Amino acid sequence: MRNVIAAGVASAVMAGAAFADGLAITVDGEAQGTIKIDLAEDVAPAHVARLKELAEAGAYDGVVFHRVIDGFMAQTGDVEFGKAGRDTGRAGMGGSDLPDLPAEFSDIPFDRGVVGMARSQSPDSANSQFFIMFDQGHFLNGQYTVVGKVTEGLDVLDAIKRGTGGNGAVTGTPDRMVEVKVTE
């Protein structure tokens, strides 16, 4: 019952966020299809602007899901070291050539389908990488910037190739974002 109530509260909080633009992520690999995300521009305007800027520039096209932990999240967006077809051994260590962003924390909980910005130990270090939640991870609440929520394609998300070990590093050929487009 508590999970049902928590899910209702999370839906209400996300419903209160203004969603104008979104992302359509075409995924290829073990997972194939499109993940659609509504972006929360009023919750994290600087982070959403960054995602849109990088997507419009084609920077996310071909970037792999480098860290995927079953029951937790799938991380991608390393436009520096995460391009498929190149050496992705350092994927997860890079970002864009743009400056890091100050945190834009909110009270939106990290539930299934919520999209958050990845960062280092510093709260003000998010740059280009983001993650999509497979399940709830409320221990992240108030510590990572929420930028949106999946509206379509949870089945595609669920099919993304999982990583191994404690950090969820994906070995072999990771799934990748073939194309990331900004939608209205």
N, C-alpha and C positions, 0 to 999 in steps of 0.2 A: 504494500500500500504506500509506503514511504517513497518508493521509486516512482510510482504513478503520480503522486503529488509533486515530487521534484521535477518530473518530466513536464508536468503541466505548468509549473512555475517557470521553467526554462523556456518553454514555448511562449508564454506570456511575455517574458522579458525580451526575447528575440522578436516577437511580434511588435513590440513597442519601438524597436529600432527601425529607423528609416532606411529602406533598401531602395536605391535608385538604379545603380549599375550592378553588373555581375561579371563573372568569368565563366567561360565554357572551356573546359580542359579536355582535349581529346587524348586519351590514354592508349598506349599500345604496349604489348608484351604479354605476360600471362593474363593481365586484365586488358580488355578491349572495349572501348565505348567512350562516352562523354560524361563528365562530372560537371554539373552546373552549380554555381555558387552565387548566392546573393551577397553583395558586399554591404557592410554596415558603415556607410559614410559618416553618419552622425555620431557613431561610437568611436571610430578611429580614423578621422579624416586624413591624417598624414600617411598612415600605413596603407589605407585604401588607395590614396593617390599614388603611392609608390608601386603597389601591385599593378594598377592600371597603366602607369607609365612604362614599366618593364614589359608588360604584356603587349602594349601597343607597339613597342620597339622590337618585338619578336625575341626578346632576351630569354623568355622561358621556353621557347620552342626547342625541343630536343633535350630538355633537362630531365635527368633521372630521379626516381624516388630512391634516395640513397640510404635512408634509415626508416625501416618499417618494422614495427613491433606489434605482433598479434595481440589483439585485445586492448591496444593503446592508441597508436597513431601511425600515419604514413607521412614522412617528411620529404620535401623536395624544395626546389627553388634556388639551388646554388648555381647561379648563372656564371660564376667564375670557374669552378672546378667540376661541375656536374653535367656537362654536355655529353650526351651519348656519342659514341664513336671516337671519343678522346680518352685519355687516361683519367678515369674517375676515382682513382685511389685516394685523392684528397677531397672528394665530394663531401660537403658538410662543413668544410673549413673556410669556404669563401663567401663572397657576396657580390654585389655590384660595385661599380666605381663611384656610386653615389654615397653621400655620408650616411652614417647610422642614424636611426630615428629615436627620439625620446619616447619612452613608454606612454601608451594611451590605455591604461588599465580601465576596466569597467566591472560592473556587477553581473555580467553575462556569464553563466556557468559553462564550463567545458563539458558539454554533453556530446552524444553521438552526432557526427556531422558538422560540428563547430570547427571553424578554421581559425588557427592562431598563428602568430608570427613567432618564428624560432629566434633565439638570441643566445648570447654567451652568458656568463655569470652576471654581467652588467645589465640591469633592466633597460638601459638606454642603448642597446647594441643591436636591435633588430635592423635588418637591411633588406634582403631579398628572399630569404628562406621562409617557408611556411609549412604548417602541418595540418592534417585533417584527422579528426578524432574517429576511431573505430567504435569507441565506447566512451562512457563518462570518465573524466579524469579531474575530479573536483579539487585535487591537491594543486592543480595549476591555477585555480581561480584567483584573480587579483594579482597574479605574478607574470602573466603573459598577455599580450594584447590580442583581443578577439577582433577579427576582421570580417567575419561572415559565417554563413551556414550553407551546407549542401542542400539544394532543393530537389535535385534529380541526380541519379547515378550512384546511389549508395551501393548498389549491386556491383558497379564497376570498382568503387573504392574497396569493397570487401574482397575482390579478386586480385588486388595488387600483390605481387610477389613479396613474400615476407623475408625479413632479414633473419640473421642468426646471432647468437650471443647476447650478452647483456645490453649492448648498445644498438642492436637491431640492424647492423650493417648488412646490406644486401650484397651477396657474392654472385659471381657469374655475370649474367646479363640482367640488370635491373629493368623494371618497367620504366617507361618514360612518358613525359608530356610531349606528344608530337606537336601539338599546337595549342596555344592559350590565347583566346580572343576575349575582348571586352564586349559585354552584351548590355542591352538596355532593358 
